[in-house]
């Protein structure tokens, strides 16, 4: 009988109409920033020396990716060489 209760609740759920889409806005309303928020978003001279250097970070990341590929290729070559030499 548990199956009958499940099926009836499923049918009633499927029969109920979906909620109207216009009741919930997709985007929030735009509110202009206040003076405090604008002041917080301005660039601070005291923090300038802690600035992240994006170009050097990208370069190091690329070098790491290349080294990873070289190591993977070398390991793959060794596995293939070992497999062909034992046959």
HTML snippet that shows the backbone in 3Dmol.js (N, CA, C, O; Angstrom):
<script src="https://3Dmol.org/build/3Dmol-min.js"></script>
<div id="view" style="width:600px;height:400px;position:relative"></div>
<script>
const pdb = `
ATOM      1  N   UNK A   1       0.808  -1.194   0.000  1.00  0.00           N
ATOM      2  CA  UNK A   1       0.000   0.000   0.000  1.00  0.00           C
ATOM      3  C   UNK A   1       0.861   1.271   0.000  1.00  0.00           C
ATOM      4  O   UNK A   1       0.372   2.358  -0.311  1.00  0.00           O
ATOM      5  N   UNK A   2       2.128   1.127   0.347  1.00  0.00           N
ATOM      6  CA  UNK A   2       2.998   2.295   0.340  1.00  0.00           C
ATOM      7  C   UNK A   2       3.150   2.829  -1.081  1.00  0.00           C
ATOM      8  O   UNK A   2       3.309   4.031  -1.296  1.00  0.00           O
ATOM      9  N   UNK A   3       3.098   1.921  -2.033  1.00  0.00           N
ATOM     10  CA  UNK A   3       3.234   2.335  -3.422  1.00  0.00           C
ATOM     11  C   UNK A   3       2.021   3.167  -3.868  1.00  0.00           C
ATOM     12  O   UNK A   3       2.169   4.125  -4.627  1.00  0.00           O
ATOM     13  N   UNK A   4       0.836   2.802  -3.399  1.00  0.00           N
ATOM     14  CA  UNK A   4      -0.366   3.548  -3.751  1.00  0.00           C
ATOM     15  C   UNK A   4      -0.291   4.990  -3.228  1.00  0.00           C
ATOM     16  O   UNK A   4      -0.654   5.925  -3.943  1.00  0.00           O
ATOM     17  N   UNK A   5       0.169   5.172  -2.010  1.00  0.00           N
ATOM     18  CA  UNK A   5       0.304   6.512  -1.433  1.00  0.00           C
ATOM     19  C   UNK A   5       1.331   7.340  -2.196  1.00  0.00           C
ATOM     20  O   UNK A   5       1.145   8.536  -2.419  1.00  0.00           O
ATOM     21  N   UNK A   6       2.409   6.687  -2.587  1.00  0.00           N
ATOM     22  CA  UNK A   6       3.446   7.377  -3.345  1.00  0.00           C
ATOM     23  C   UNK A   6       2.900   7.830  -4.698  1.00  0.00           C
ATOM     24  O   UNK A   6       3.126   8.965  -5.117  1.00  0.00           O
ATOM     25  N   UNK A   7       2.186   6.943  -5.372  1.00  0.00           N
ATOM     26  CA  UNK A   7       1.655   7.280  -6.687  1.00  0.00           C
ATOM     27  C   UNK A   7       0.619   8.396  -6.613  1.00  0.00           C
ATOM     28  O   UNK A   7       0.602   9.281  -7.467  1.00  0.00           O
ATOM     29  N   UNK A   8      -0.244   8.362  -5.601  1.00  0.00           N
ATOM     30  CA  UNK A   8      -1.264   9.422  -5.489  1.00  0.00           C
ATOM     31  C   UNK A   8      -0.615  10.773  -5.180  1.00  0.00           C
ATOM     32  O   UNK A   8      -1.049  11.798  -5.706  1.00  0.00           O
ATOM     33  N   UNK A   9       0.418  10.787  -4.335  1.00  0.00           N
ATOM     34  CA  UNK A   9       1.085  12.055  -4.036  1.00  0.00           C
ATOM     35  C   UNK A   9       1.853  12.549  -5.267  1.00  0.00           C
ATOM     36  O   UNK A   9       1.946  13.754  -5.499  1.00  0.00           O
ATOM     37  N   UNK A  10       2.394  11.627  -6.044  1.00  0.00           N
ATOM     38  CA  UNK A  10       3.097  12.008  -7.261  1.00  0.00           C
ATOM     39  C   UNK A  10       2.129  12.602  -8.279  1.00  0.00           C
ATOM     40  O   UNK A  10       2.443  13.596  -8.934  1.00  0.00           O
ATOM     41  N   UNK A  11       0.959  11.994  -8.409  1.00  0.00           N
ATOM     42  CA  UNK A  11      -0.053  12.508  -9.342  1.00  0.00           C
ATOM     43  C   UNK A  11      -0.527  13.898  -8.924  1.00  0.00           C
ATOM     44  O   UNK A  11      -0.674  14.782  -9.769  1.00  0.00           O
ATOM     45  N   UNK A  12      -0.765  14.097  -7.637  1.00  0.00           N
ATOM     46  CA  UNK A  12      -1.231  15.407  -7.188  1.00  0.00           C
ATOM     47  C   UNK A  12      -0.144  16.464  -7.375  1.00  0.00           C
ATOM     48  O   UNK A  12      -0.439  17.623  -7.666  1.00  0.00           O
ATOM     49  N   UNK A  13       1.098  16.061  -7.209  1.00  0.00           N
ATOM     50  CA  UNK A  13       2.196  16.997  -7.410  1.00  0.00           C
ATOM     51  C   UNK A  13       2.312  17.379  -8.881  1.00  0.00           C
ATOM     52  O   UNK A  13       2.568  18.537  -9.208  1.00  0.00           O
ATOM     53  N   UNK A  14       2.124  16.407  -9.763  1.00  0.00           N
ATOM     54  CA  UNK A  14       2.226  16.682 -11.187  1.00  0.00           C
ATOM     55  C   UNK A  14       1.037  17.498 -11.700  1.00  0.00           C
ATOM     56  O   UNK A  14       1.179  18.246 -12.668  1.00  0.00           O
ATOM     57  N   UNK A  15      -0.129  17.364 -11.069  1.00  0.00           N
ATOM     58  CA  UNK A  15      -1.312  18.103 -11.494  1.00  0.00           C
ATOM     59  C   UNK A  15      -1.259  19.574 -11.085  1.00  0.00           C
ATOM     60  O   UNK A  15      -1.856  20.424 -11.745  1.00  0.00           O
ATOM     61  N   UNK A  16      -0.542  19.877  -9.992  1.00  0.00           N
ATOM     62  CA  UNK A  16      -0.524  21.253  -9.506  1.00  0.00           C
ATOM     63  C   UNK A  16       0.222  22.130 -10.513  1.00  0.00           C
ATOM     64  O   UNK A  16       1.275  21.737 -11.013  1.00  0.00           O
ATOM     65  N   UNK A  17      -0.313  23.310 -10.812  1.00  0.00           N
ATOM     66  CA  UNK A  17       0.321  24.179 -11.802  1.00  0.00           C
ATOM     67  C   UNK A  17       1.622  24.764 -11.256  1.00  0.00           C
ATOM     68  O   UNK A  17       1.744  24.981 -10.050  1.00  0.00           O
ATOM     69  N   UNK A  18       2.582  25.017 -12.120  1.00  0.00           N
ATOM     70  CA  UNK A  18       3.835  25.623 -11.651  1.00  0.00           C
ATOM     71  C   UNK A  18       3.592  27.058 -11.207  1.00  0.00           C
ATOM     72  O   UNK A  18       2.674  27.712 -11.702  1.00  0.00           O
ATOM     73  N   UNK A  19       4.397  27.548 -10.288  1.00  0.00           N
ATOM     74  CA  UNK A  19       4.217  28.931  -9.828  1.00  0.00           C
ATOM     75  C   UNK A  19       4.498  29.893 -10.976  1.00  0.00           C
ATOM     76  O   UNK A  19       5.347  29.609 -11.821  1.00  0.00           O
ATOM     77  N   UNK A  20       3.805  31.017 -11.021  1.00  0.00           N
ATOM     78  CA  UNK A  20       4.035  31.978 -12.107  1.00  0.00           C
ATOM     79  C   UNK A  20       5.454  32.530 -12.045  1.00  0.00           C
ATOM     80  O   UNK A  20       5.997  32.770 -10.967  1.00  0.00           O
ATOM     81  N   UNK A  21       6.039  32.725 -13.217  1.00  0.00           N
ATOM     82  CA  UNK A  21       7.435  33.153 -13.264  1.00  0.00           C
ATOM     83  C   UNK A  21       7.603  34.645 -12.981  1.00  0.00           C
ATOM     84  O   UNK A  21       8.709  35.086 -12.668  1.00  0.00           O
ATOM     85  N   UNK A  22       6.543  35.419 -13.082  1.00  0.00           N
ATOM     86  CA  UNK A  22       6.676  36.857 -12.881  1.00  0.00           C
ATOM     87  C   UNK A  22       6.693  37.263 -11.407  1.00  0.00           C
ATOM     88  O   UNK A  22       6.898  38.437 -11.097  1.00  0.00           O
ATOM     89  N   UNK A  23       6.481  36.318 -10.502  1.00  0.00           N
ATOM     90  CA  UNK A  23       6.462  36.687  -9.090  1.00  0.00           C
ATOM     91  C   UNK A  23       7.869  36.905  -8.539  1.00  0.00           C
ATOM     92  O   UNK A  23       8.058  37.711  -7.627  1.00  0.00           O
ATOM     93  N   UNK A  24       8.867  36.187  -9.091  1.00  0.00           N
ATOM     94  CA  UNK A  24      10.230  36.344  -8.614  1.00  0.00           C
ATOM     95  C   UNK A  24      11.074  36.980  -9.711  1.00  0.00           C
ATOM     96  O   UNK A  24      11.208  36.403 -10.791  1.00  0.00           O
ATOM     97  N   UNK A  25      11.639  38.143  -9.463  1.00  0.00           N
ATOM     98  CA  UNK A  25      12.460  38.770 -10.498  1.00  0.00           C
ATOM     99  C   UNK A  25      13.742  37.974 -10.708  1.00  0.00           C
ATOM    100  O   UNK A  25      14.297  37.416  -9.761  1.00  0.00           O
ATOM    101  N   UNK A  26      14.201  37.924 -11.934  1.00  0.00           N
ATOM    102  CA  UNK A  26      15.427  37.191 -12.235  1.00  0.00           C
ATOM    103  C   UNK A  26      16.655  37.957 -11.757  1.00  0.00           C
ATOM    104  O   UNK A  26      17.635  37.352 -11.323  1.00  0.00           O
ATOM    105  N   UNK A  27      16.606  39.260 -11.835  1.00  0.00           N
ATOM    106  CA  UNK A  27      17.723  40.077 -11.374  1.00  0.00           C
ATOM    107  C   UNK A  27      17.261  40.991 -10.260  1.00  0.00           C
ATOM    108  O   UNK A  27      16.098  41.391 -10.199  1.00  0.00           O
ATOM    109  N   UNK A  28      18.186  41.311  -9.386  1.00  0.00           N
ATOM    110  CA  UNK A  28      17.866  42.265  -8.333  1.00  0.00           C
ATOM    111  C   UNK A  28      17.861  43.675  -8.893  1.00  0.00           C
ATOM    112  O   UNK A  28      18.333  43.906 -10.006  1.00  0.00           O
ATOM    113  N   UNK A  29      17.346  44.592  -8.150  1.00  0.00           N
ATOM    114  CA  UNK A  29      17.303  45.976  -8.585  1.00  0.00           C
ATOM    115  C   UNK A  29      18.669  46.606  -8.388  1.00  0.00           C
ATOM    116  O   UNK A  29      19.366  46.308  -7.419  1.00  0.00           O
ATOM    117  N   UNK A  30      19.046  47.477  -9.312  1.00  0.00           N
ATOM    118  CA  UNK A  30      20.332  48.158  -9.211  1.00  0.00           C
ATOM    119  C   UNK A  30      20.230  49.288  -8.196  1.00  0.00           C
ATOM    120  O   UNK A  30      19.325  50.120  -8.251  1.00  0.00           O
ATOM    121  N   UNK A  31      21.177  49.295  -7.272  1.00  0.00           N
ATOM    122  CA  UNK A  31      21.226  50.345  -6.263  1.00  0.00           C
ATOM    123  C   UNK A  31      22.579  51.025  -6.405  1.00  0.00           C
ATOM    124  O   UNK A  31      23.616  50.365  -6.459  1.00  0.00           O
ATOM    125  N   UNK A  32      22.558  52.334  -6.465  1.00  0.00           N
ATOM    126  CA  UNK A  32      23.800  53.099  -6.603  1.00  0.00           C
ATOM    127  C   UNK A  32      24.645  52.938  -5.336  1.00  0.00           C
ATOM    128  O   UNK A  32      24.112  52.899  -4.228  1.00  0.00           O
ATOM    129  N   UNK A  33      25.966  52.845  -5.510  1.00  0.00           N
ATOM    130  CA  UNK A  33      26.870  52.699  -4.375  1.00  0.00           C
ATOM    131  C   UNK A  33      26.890  53.976  -3.548  1.00  0.00           C
ATOM    132  O   UNK A  33      26.771  55.083  -4.074  1.00  0.00           O
ATOM    133  N   UNK A  34      27.042  53.796  -2.260  1.00  0.00           N
ATOM    134  CA  UNK A  34      27.138  54.941  -1.367  1.00  0.00           C
ATOM    135  C   UNK A  34      28.562  55.462  -1.299  1.00  0.00           C
ATOM    136  O   UNK A  34      29.459  54.920  -1.944  1.00  0.00           O
ATOM    137  N   UNK A  35      28.766  56.503  -0.525  1.00  0.00           N
ATOM    138  CA  UNK A  35      30.091  57.124  -0.407  1.00  0.00           C
ATOM    139  C   UNK A  35      31.090  56.169   0.233  1.00  0.00           C
ATOM    140  O   UNK A  35      32.254  56.132  -0.165  1.00  0.00           O
ATOM    141  N   UNK A  36      30.647  55.401   1.217  1.00  0.00           N
ATOM    142  CA  UNK A  36      31.553  54.468   1.902  1.00  0.00           C
ATOM    143  C   UNK A  36      31.990  53.357   0.957  1.00  0.00           C
ATOM    144  O   UNK A  36      33.165  52.992   0.936  1.00  0.00           O
ATOM    145  N   UNK A  37      31.053  52.811   0.171  1.00  0.00           N
ATOM    146  CA  UNK A  37      31.403  51.741  -0.761  1.00  0.00           C
ATOM    147  C   UNK A  37      32.358  52.241  -1.836  1.00  0.00           C
ATOM    148  O   UNK A  37      33.294  51.538  -2.217  1.00  0.00           O
ATOM    149  N   UNK A  38      32.122  53.451  -2.323  1.00  0.00           N
ATOM    150  CA  UNK A  38      33.015  54.022  -3.327  1.00  0.00           C
ATOM    151  C   UNK A  38      34.412  54.235  -2.750  1.00  0.00           C
ATOM    152  O   UNK A  38      35.410  54.006  -3.434  1.00  0.00           O
ATOM    153  N   UNK A  39      34.484  54.672  -1.491  1.00  0.00           N
ATOM    154  CA  UNK A  39      35.788  54.877  -0.855  1.00  0.00           C
ATOM    155  C   UNK A  39      36.518  53.554  -0.669  1.00  0.00           C
ATOM    156  O   UNK A  39      37.740  53.494  -0.806  1.00  0.00           O
ATOM    157  N   UNK A  40      35.780  52.500  -0.360  1.00  0.00           N
ATOM    158  CA  UNK A  40      36.413  51.190  -0.179  1.00  0.00           C
ATOM    159  C   UNK A  40      36.917  50.614  -1.491  1.00  0.00           C
ATOM    160  O   UNK A  40      37.877  49.843  -1.494  1.00  0.00           O
ATOM    161  N   UNK A  41      36.289  50.972  -2.607  1.00  0.00           N
ATOM    162  CA  UNK A  41      36.700  50.442  -3.902  1.00  0.00           C
ATOM    163  C   UNK A  41      37.839  51.222  -4.538  1.00  0.00           C
ATOM    164  O   UNK A  41      38.414  50.763  -5.525  1.00  0.00           O
ATOM    165  N   UNK A  42      38.179  52.383  -4.004  1.00  0.00           N
ATOM    166  CA  UNK A  42      39.282  53.170  -4.550  1.00  0.00           C
ATOM    167  C   UNK A  42      40.610  52.481  -4.260  1.00  0.00           C
ATOM    168  O   UNK A  42      40.741  51.723  -3.299  1.00  0.00           O
ATOM    169  N   UNK A  43      41.601  52.765  -5.121  1.00  0.00           N
ATOM    170  CA  UNK A  43      42.922  52.161  -4.949  1.00  0.00           C
ATOM    171  C   UNK A  43      43.630  52.787  -3.756  1.00  0.00           C
ATOM    172  O   UNK A  43      43.646  54.009  -3.607  1.00  0.00           O
ATOM    173  N   UNK A  44      44.215  51.947  -2.905  1.00  0.00           N
ATOM    174  CA  UNK A  44      44.901  52.425  -1.702  1.00  0.00           C
ATOM    175  C   UNK A  44      46.405  52.434  -1.961  1.00  0.00           C
ATOM    176  O   UNK A  44      46.979  51.415  -2.343  1.00  0.00           O
ATOM    177  N   UNK A  45      47.036  53.579  -1.753  1.00  0.00           N
ATOM    178  CA  UNK A  45      48.463  53.729  -2.019  1.00  0.00           C
ATOM    179  C   UNK A  45      49.288  52.865  -1.060  1.00  0.00           C
ATOM    180  O   UNK A  45      50.331  52.340  -1.450  1.00  0.00           O
ATOM    181  N   UNK A  46      48.839  52.715   0.173  1.00  0.00           N
ATOM    182  CA  UNK A  46      49.590  51.941   1.162  1.00  0.00           C
ATOM    183  C   UNK A  46      49.639  50.457   0.796  1.00  0.00           C
ATOM    184  O   UNK A  46      50.565  49.751   1.196  1.00  0.00           O
ATOM    185  N   UNK A  47      48.661  49.985   0.048  1.00  0.00           N
ATOM    186  CA  UNK A  47      48.622  48.570  -0.316  1.00  0.00           C
ATOM    187  C   UNK A  47      49.253  48.284  -1.674  1.00  0.00           C
ATOM    188  O   UNK A  47      49.271  47.137  -2.121  1.00  0.00           O
ATOM    189  N   UNK A  48      49.766  49.313  -2.327  1.00  0.00           N
ATOM    190  CA  UNK A  48      50.299  49.148  -3.674  1.00  0.00           C
ATOM    191  C   UNK A  48      51.504  48.203  -3.717  1.00  0.00           C
ATOM    192  O   UNK A  48      51.682  47.495  -4.708  1.00  0.00           O
ATOM    193  N   UNK A  49      52.325  48.173  -2.682  1.00  0.00           N
ATOM    194  CA  UNK A  49      53.507  47.296  -2.697  1.00  0.00           C
ATOM    195  C   UNK A  49      53.141  45.829  -2.540  1.00  0.00           C
ATOM    196  O   UNK A  49      53.969  44.959  -2.810  1.00  0.00           O
ATOM    197  N   UNK A  50      51.919  45.534  -2.107  1.00  0.00           N
ATOM    198  CA  UNK A  50      51.474  44.154  -1.972  1.00  0.00           C
ATOM    199  C   UNK A  50      50.725  43.671  -3.220  1.00  0.00           C
ATOM    200  O   UNK A  50      50.114  42.602  -3.218  1.00  0.00           O
ATOM    201  N   UNK A  51      50.786  44.474  -4.275  1.00  0.00           N
ATOM    202  CA  UNK A  51      50.049  44.172  -5.495  1.00  0.00           C
ATOM    203  C   UNK A  51      50.531  42.859  -6.099  1.00  0.00           C
ATOM    204  O   UNK A  51      51.729  42.579  -6.121  1.00  0.00           O
ATOM    205  N   UNK A  52      49.592  42.061  -6.586  1.00  0.00           N
ATOM    206  CA  UNK A  52      49.927  40.809  -7.248  1.00  0.00           C
ATOM    207  C   UNK A  52      50.447  41.108  -8.650  1.00  0.00           C
ATOM    208  O   UNK A  52      49.873  41.918  -9.379  1.00  0.00           O
ATOM    209  N   UNK A  53      51.528  40.452  -9.012  1.00  0.00           N
ATOM    210  CA  UNK A  53      52.113  40.651 -10.325  1.00  0.00           C
ATOM    211  C   UNK A  53      51.564  39.581 -11.259  1.00  0.00           C
ATOM    212  O   UNK A  53      52.060  38.454 -11.293  1.00  0.00           O
ATOM    213  N   UNK A  54      50.536  39.948 -12.014  1.00  0.00           N
ATOM    214  CA  UNK A  54      49.817  38.977 -12.835  1.00  0.00           C
ATOM    215  C   UNK A  54      50.686  38.392 -13.938  1.00  0.00           C
ATOM    216  O   UNK A  54      50.608  37.194 -14.211  1.00  0.00           O
ATOM    217  N   UNK A  55      51.505  39.206 -14.571  1.00  0.00           N
ATOM    218  CA  UNK A  55      52.317  38.708 -15.683  1.00  0.00           C
ATOM    219  C   UNK A  55      53.309  37.648 -15.229  1.00  0.00           C
ATOM    220  O   UNK A  55      53.478  36.627 -15.896  1.00  0.00           O
ATOM    221  N   UNK A  56      53.963  37.883 -14.099  1.00  0.00           N
ATOM    222  CA  UNK A  56      54.931  36.896 -13.616  1.00  0.00           C
ATOM    223  C   UNK A  56      54.221  35.634 -13.140  1.00  0.00           C
ATOM    224  O   UNK A  56      54.754  34.535 -13.291  1.00  0.00           O
ATOM    225  N   UNK A  57      53.043  35.773 -12.576  1.00  0.00           N
ATOM    226  CA  UNK A  57      52.283  34.605 -12.146  1.00  0.00           C
ATOM    227  C   UNK A  57      51.864  33.786 -13.353  1.00  0.00           C
ATOM    228  O   UNK A  57      51.921  32.557 -13.317  1.00  0.00           O
ATOM    229  N   UNK A  58      51.437  34.460 -14.435  1.00  0.00           N
ATOM    230  CA  UNK A  58      51.072  33.735 -15.655  1.00  0.00           C
ATOM    231  C   UNK A  58      52.275  33.017 -16.248  1.00  0.00           C
ATOM    232  O   UNK A  58      52.155  31.879 -16.699  1.00  0.00           O
ATOM    233  N   UNK A  59      53.425  33.666 -16.251  1.00  0.00           N
ATOM    234  CA  UNK A  59      54.634  33.067 -16.810  1.00  0.00           C
ATOM    235  C   UNK A  59      55.030  31.820 -16.019  1.00  0.00           C
ATOM    236  O   UNK A  59      55.347  30.789 -16.613  1.00  0.00           O
ATOM    237  N   UNK A  60      55.016  31.902 -14.705  1.00  0.00           N
ATOM    238  CA  UNK A  60      55.357  30.746 -13.874  1.00  0.00           C
ATOM    239  C   UNK A  60      54.350  29.618 -14.088  1.00  0.00           C
ATOM    240  O   UNK A  60      54.724  28.445 -14.104  1.00  0.00           O
ATOM    241  N   UNK A  61      53.094  29.966 -14.251  1.00  0.00           N
ATOM    242  CA  UNK A  61      52.064  28.964 -14.495  1.00  0.00           C
ATOM    243  C   UNK A  61      52.303  28.259 -15.825  1.00  0.00           C
ATOM    244  O   UNK A  61      52.166  27.039 -15.915  1.00  0.00           O
ATOM    245  N   UNK A  62      52.661  29.024 -16.863  1.00  0.00           N
ATOM    246  CA  UNK A  62      52.934  28.418 -18.168  1.00  0.00           C
ATOM    247  C   UNK A  62      54.156  27.510 -18.107  1.00  0.00           C
ATOM    248  O   UNK A  62      54.152  26.428 -18.695  1.00  0.00           O
ATOM    249  N   UNK A  63      55.192  27.933 -17.406  1.00  0.00           N
ATOM    250  CA  UNK A  63      56.389  27.102 -17.263  1.00  0.00           C
ATOM    251  C   UNK A  63      56.045  25.802 -16.539  1.00  0.00           C
ATOM    252  O   UNK A  63      56.536  24.736 -16.911  1.00  0.00           O
ATOM    253  N   UNK A  64      55.208  25.887 -15.513  1.00  0.00           N
ATOM    254  CA  UNK A  64      54.779  24.687 -14.803  1.00  0.00           C
ATOM    255  C   UNK A  64      53.978  23.760 -15.691  1.00  0.00           C
ATOM    256  O   UNK A  64      54.145  22.543 -15.623  1.00  0.00           O
ATOM    257  N   UNK A  65      53.106  24.316 -16.528  1.00  0.00           N
ATOM    258  CA  UNK A  65      52.333  23.481 -17.445  1.00  0.00           C
ATOM    259  C   UNK A  65      53.235  22.780 -18.450  1.00  0.00           C
ATOM    260  O   UNK A  65      53.032  21.603 -18.748  1.00  0.00           O
ATOM    261  N   UNK A  66      54.235  23.492 -18.979  1.00  0.00           N
ATOM    262  CA  UNK A  66      55.157  22.888 -19.938  1.00  0.00           C
ATOM    263  C   UNK A  66      55.958  21.783 -19.275  1.00  0.00           C
ATOM    264  O   UNK A  66      56.129  20.708 -19.851  1.00  0.00           O
ATOM    265  N   UNK A  67      56.449  22.033 -18.076  1.00  0.00           N
ATOM    266  CA  UNK A  67      57.218  20.992 -17.367  1.00  0.00           C
ATOM    267  C   UNK A  67      56.359  19.763 -17.072  1.00  0.00           C
ATOM    268  O   UNK A  67      56.843  18.634 -17.158  1.00  0.00           O
ATOM    269  N   UNK A  68      55.114  19.971 -16.733  1.00  0.00           N
ATOM    270  CA  UNK A  68      54.202  18.847 -16.491  1.00  0.00           C
ATOM    271  C   UNK A  68      54.028  18.025 -17.756  1.00  0.00           C
ATOM    272  O   UNK A  68      54.057  16.795 -17.706  1.00  0.00           O
ATOM    273  N   UNK A  69      53.846  18.693 -18.893  1.00  0.00           N
ATOM    274  CA  UNK A  69      53.701  17.973 -20.157  1.00  0.00           C
ATOM    275  C   UNK A  69      54.970  17.207 -20.521  1.00  0.00           C
ATOM    276  O   UNK A  69      54.891  16.084 -21.019  1.00  0.00           O
ATOM    277  N   UNK A  70      56.142  17.803 -20.276  1.00  0.00           N
ATOM    278  CA  UNK A  70      57.408  17.134 -20.582  1.00  0.00           C
ATOM    279  C   UNK A  70      57.574  15.884 -19.726  1.00  0.00           C
ATOM    280  O   UNK A  70      57.978  14.836 -20.229  1.00  0.00           O
ATOM    281  N   UNK A  71      57.269  15.989 -18.453  1.00  0.00           N
ATOM    282  CA  UNK A  71      57.381  14.827 -17.565  1.00  0.00           C
ATOM    283  C   UNK A  71      56.382  13.748 -17.968  1.00  0.00           C
ATOM    284  O   UNK A  71      56.721  12.565 -17.962  1.00  0.00           O
ATOM    285  N   UNK A  72      55.171  14.132 -18.313  1.00  0.00           N
ATOM    286  CA  UNK A  72      54.166  13.158 -18.740  1.00  0.00           C
ATOM    287  C   UNK A  72      54.591  12.464 -20.026  1.00  0.00           C
ATOM    288  O   UNK A  72      54.430  11.250 -20.156  1.00  0.00           O
ATOM    289  N   UNK A  73      55.131  13.221 -20.976  1.00  0.00           N
ATOM    290  CA  UNK A  73      55.585  12.629 -22.238  1.00  0.00           C
ATOM    291  C   UNK A  73      56.746  11.680 -21.997  1.00  0.00           C
ATOM    292  O   UNK A  73      56.796  10.605 -22.594  1.00  0.00           O
ATOM    293  N   UNK A  74      57.682  12.057 -21.131  1.00  0.00           N
ATOM    294  CA  UNK A  74      58.821  11.185 -20.837  1.00  0.00           C
ATOM    295  C   UNK A  74      58.373   9.895 -20.159  1.00  0.00           C
ATOM    296  O   UNK A  74      58.873   8.818 -20.484  1.00  0.00           O
ATOM    297  N   UNK A  75      57.446   9.995 -19.232  1.00  0.00           N
ATOM    298  CA  UNK A  75      56.940   8.796 -18.563  1.00  0.00           C
ATOM    299  C   UNK A  75      56.187   7.909 -19.547  1.00  0.00           C
ATOM    300  O   UNK A  75      56.319   6.686 -19.502  1.00  0.00           O
ATOM    301  N   UNK A  76      55.413   8.502 -20.419  1.00  0.00           N
ATOM    302  CA  UNK A  76      54.690   7.716 -21.425  1.00  0.00           C
ATOM    303  C   UNK A  76      55.665   7.022 -22.362  1.00  0.00           C
ATOM    304  O   UNK A  76      55.471   5.858 -22.714  1.00  0.00           O
ATOM    305  N   UNK A  77      56.711   7.729 -22.766  1.00  0.00           N
ATOM    306  CA  UNK A  77      57.720   7.133 -23.629  1.00  0.00           C
ATOM    307  C   UNK A  77      58.401   5.954 -22.941  1.00  0.00           C
ATOM    308  O   UNK A  77      58.618   4.913 -23.561  1.00  0.00           O
ATOM    309  N   UNK A  78      58.733   6.113 -21.678  1.00  0.00           N
ATOM    310  CA  UNK A  78      59.393   5.018 -20.944  1.00  0.00           C
ATOM    311  C   UNK A  78      58.472   3.814 -20.826  1.00  0.00           C
ATOM    312  O   UNK A  78      58.933   2.681 -20.963  1.00  0.00           O
ATOM    313  N   UNK A  79      57.194   4.026 -20.578  1.00  0.00           N
ATOM    314  CA  UNK A  79      56.248   2.917 -20.456  1.00  0.00           C
ATOM    315  C   UNK A  79      56.124   2.181 -21.786  1.00  0.00           C
ATOM    316  O   UNK A  79      56.118   0.951 -21.828  1.00  0.00           O
ATOM    317  N   UNK A  80      56.023   2.953 -22.881  1.00  0.00           N
ATOM    318  CA  UNK A  80      55.913   2.327 -24.208  1.00  0.00           C
ATOM    319  C   UNK A  80      57.211   1.604 -24.551  1.00  0.00           C
ATOM    320  O   UNK A  80      57.169   0.492 -25.077  1.00  0.00           O
ATOM    321  N   UNK A  81      58.342   2.198 -24.271  1.00  0.00           N
ATOM    322  CA  UNK A  81      59.645   1.560 -24.560  1.00  0.00           C
ATOM    323  C   UNK A  81      59.800   0.282 -23.745  1.00  0.00           C
ATOM    324  O   UNK A  81      60.296  -0.720 -24.259  1.00  0.00           O
ATOM    325  N   UNK A  82      59.392   0.302 -22.509  1.00  0.00           N
ATOM    326  CA  UNK A  82      59.494  -0.880 -21.654  1.00  0.00           C
ATOM    327  C   UNK A  82      58.544  -1.976 -22.139  1.00  0.00           C
ATOM    328  O   UNK A  82      58.899  -3.155 -22.125  1.00  0.00           O
ATOM    329  N   UNK A  83      57.353  -1.598 -22.561  1.00  0.00           N
ATOM    330  CA  UNK A  83      56.385  -2.573 -23.027  1.00  0.00           C
ATOM    331  C   UNK A  83      56.812  -3.217 -24.339  1.00  0.00           C
ATOM    332  O   UNK A  83      56.589  -4.412 -24.536  1.00  0.00           O
ATOM    333  N   UNK A  84      57.418  -2.453 -25.236  1.00  0.00           N
ATOM    334  CA  UNK A  84      57.842  -3.019 -26.526  1.00  0.00           C
ATOM    335  C   UNK A  84      59.109  -3.825 -26.402  1.00  0.00           C
ATOM    336  O   UNK A  84      59.315  -4.750 -27.188  1.00  0.00           O
ATOM    337  N   UNK A  85      59.978  -3.515 -25.440  1.00  0.00           N
ATOM    338  CA  UNK A  85      61.233  -4.258 -25.291  1.00  0.00           C
ATOM    339  C   UNK A  85      61.016  -5.601 -24.611  1.00  0.00           C
ATOM    340  O   UNK A  85      61.825  -6.506 -24.815  1.00  0.00           O
ATOM    341  N   UNK A  86      59.976  -5.777 -23.821  1.00  0.00           N
ATOM    342  CA  UNK A  86      59.751  -7.048 -23.126  1.00  0.00           C
ATOM    343  C   UNK A  86      59.004  -8.044 -24.001  1.00  0.00           C
ATOM    344  O   UNK A  86      58.939  -9.222 -23.648  1.00  0.00           O
ATOM    345  N   UNK A  87      58.443  -7.626 -25.117  1.00  0.00           N
ATOM    346  CA  UNK A  87      57.685  -8.559 -25.956  1.00  0.00           C
ATOM    347  C   UNK A  87      58.550  -9.362 -26.792  1.00  0.00           C
ATOM    348  O   UNK A  87      58.068 -10.196 -27.558  1.00  0.00           O
TER     349      UNK A  87
END
`;
const viewer = $3Dmol.createViewer("view");
viewer.addModel(pdb, "pdb");
viewer.setStyle({}, {cartoon: {color: "spectrum"}});
viewer.zoomTo();
viewer.render();
</script>
